[in-house]
Amino acid sequence: GIERVRYMTSHPRDVDEDLIEAHATVPELMPFLHLPVQSGSDKILKAMNRKHTGEHYRDIIAQLRKAQPNLAFSSDIIVGFPGESDQDFEDTMQMVRDVFYASCYSFKYSARPGTPAANMPALVHEKIKDERLQTLQALLNEQRTLFNERTVGMTVPVLFDRKGSRPGQLHGRTPWNQSIHVAVGDRLMGQIVDVAVTGGHLNSLSGQVVTVGDIVISS
């Protein structure tokens, strides 16, 4: 049967009771959810036509964590959207602090011809956008590194999906979608194997295979 189920992304407005219950009751559903927030400012969310507020997003996060305490989150965030003030940006920073993301994609706004935002007034200066992106990314990197470091010492099931970054390694994914590199033979490609996490870094983990069936590979 299917051992792992993971879906790519979800809009906050699409998170309903059935999905929340699934995270609590379906063991094959991985404890990781990409839930884009875009901004922590209600004013900017409204300008983006996002159809959710910061309070609504926080409530969804709380419900999901109540249903599945081990759930980790990733997101998408845009800084420098037209009209974004210092307070709007601080609201976004506070959202990141409140949620604590395992990973996140961050971008600075750039106009797309033909979109409503391209004609909005109060464009944010490029230098300010760069500064805000750097500030945001520093916090996101701090959170991601801490999340990965917390995995060190745990033994987790890893799905090996491709060759690793170095010869003799395979790359795999933990239940929380973390990249992990392990020195192990190609015969485990496509398999789910218990791995002891020995190192946590910004972008990936390192580890050692514990067992394959009843055969101890390393410890």
N, C-alpha and C positions, 0 to 999 in steps of 0.2 A: 504493500500500500504506500500511499504518499506519507513521507515522514516529516516534511517541512512545507509550510505554506507561508509565503511572504508576498505582500502586495506593495507596489512601488510607492504610491502616494495617495493621500486622501485630502479632500477639501474639508475644512472644519464643519461646513454646513451639511456634509454627507455623513458625519459621525452620528449614528443613532443608537438606540438601546440594543438593537440586534448585534451591531458591530462591537459595542462595549461588552456585551454578554459573551460574544465569541472569544474575545481576548481572555475572558475568565474561564471558559469551559472547553475550548478546543486546544488540546495539547500540541497539535501539529502547527498551530498558528504561532509564529515566532514573536517573542516579546520585544518587538521593535516596530516603531511606527514613524513614517515620515509625514509630518503634519505641518504644512507651510503656514506660517503666521504673517509673513511679509513685513509687518510693522507692529510695534507695540502701542502706537498712537491711534486712538479712535478717529481723530481728524484725518490722518493720512489713510487709514483703512477705508474710510468713507470716500475719500478722493480717489482711491484705487478701485472703488466699487466692489469691495471684497465681501460684503454681506455678513461680516461678523465683527464683533467688538473684542477688545482685549479681555473684558470680563467673561464673555462667552467662551473665548479660547481657553482661558484659565480654568473655567468650569469643566470644559471637556477634558483637559489634562487631568484634573482632580478625579473625575469620574473614571477615567481609564486607569489611573494609578490605583484607585480603590479596587477596581475589578481585577487588576493584574499588577501587584506591587513591584514586580521585576521589570516592568515595561520601561524601555528606553526610547527617547524621542530624537528625531532629527527635524530640520526645518529649512525653509528658505527665507532670507531676509534681504530687503532692499533698503539702502540708505540713500539720502539725497533726492527723494521724490519731490517734485515741485511743491513748494509751500512748507517743506519740513523745517521746523524751527529747532532751536537747541533743546527746548522742552520735549518736542516730539521725538527727537533722537534719544533723549534720556528715558522717555517712556519705553522705547525699544530696548535700551540697555537693561532697564528694570525687568522687562519681560524675560529677557535671556537669563538674568539672575534668578528669577522666580521659577522658571521651568527647569533649568539646567539641562542643556542639550548634549547628547552623546556625540553628535556631529551636526554640522549645519553648513549650508551653502550661503555665502554672503556676496552681495553684488552692490555696485553703485548704480544709480539710475542713469540710463541713457535714453534719450528720446528716440522713439520709433515713428517715422513718418506715417501719417494716416491714423494714428491713435489719438484719442481724446487728450491724453496726458501731454502729447507733443505741443499742444496749443495752450497749455496752462501757463498762467503767469507765475511770478515769484520763483523762478528757477534758482536752484541752489548752486553757488559758485563751485567750480570744479575742485579747487583747493580744499574747500570745506567738505565736499563729498569724499575726497581722498583721506582727509583726517578722520572723518567719522568711520569710514570703512576700516582704517587701521586700528582705531580704538575698539570697534566691534570685534574685529578678527582676533585681536589680542585676548579678549575675554572668551571668545569661542574656543580658541586654541588652549587656553587654560583649562576650560571645562572638559574638552575632549581628552587632553592629556590625563587629567585627574580621573576621568571615567575609565580610561584604559589602564591606568596604574592600579585602580581598585580591582581589576580582574586578575592581577598577579597573585599567584598562590591558589587560584581556583582551578579545578579540573572541569572542562567544558566540552560538550560535543561539537566537533568541527566538521563541516562539510568541505572536503578538498575539491576545488573547482578548476585549478589550473596550475601550471608550473610556477614556482616561486621566483623571487627576484635574484636568487643566486643558484648556481649549479647544485643539484642534489636536494633542492628544496621544493616543497609544494606550497601553494597559497590556498588558504581556506577561509571560511566565514564562521564566526561564532553565532550563537542564537541572536546576539545583539548587532549583527551585521559588521562586526569588527574584522578587519583584515588580520590574518595571522600567518606567519611564515614558519614552517617546520621542516627540519631535515628528515626526510622520509622518502621511501621509494615511490616510483610512479604507480605501483600496483594499487595504491590507496586512492588514486584519482577517482572522484565520483562517490567516494565512501564517506560515511559519517563515523568519526573515530574520536574517542576521548583523548583530550590533549591537556596536559598540565601547562598552564600559562606561566612563563618564567620571566617575561619582560613586557613592560607597557610603555609605549612611546606615543608621540603625537599622532602619527598616521597608521600605526600598526602594532601588533603584538608579536611576540616570539614565544615558542613553546616546544614541548617534547611530547611525542606520542606516549601514552601510558599503556594501553592494551589494544590488541586486535583480537576479539573473541577472548580466548583464555591464554593467549600468547603475549607475554610481556615483551614489548619492543625496547623500551627504555624507561628510565625513571629518574 
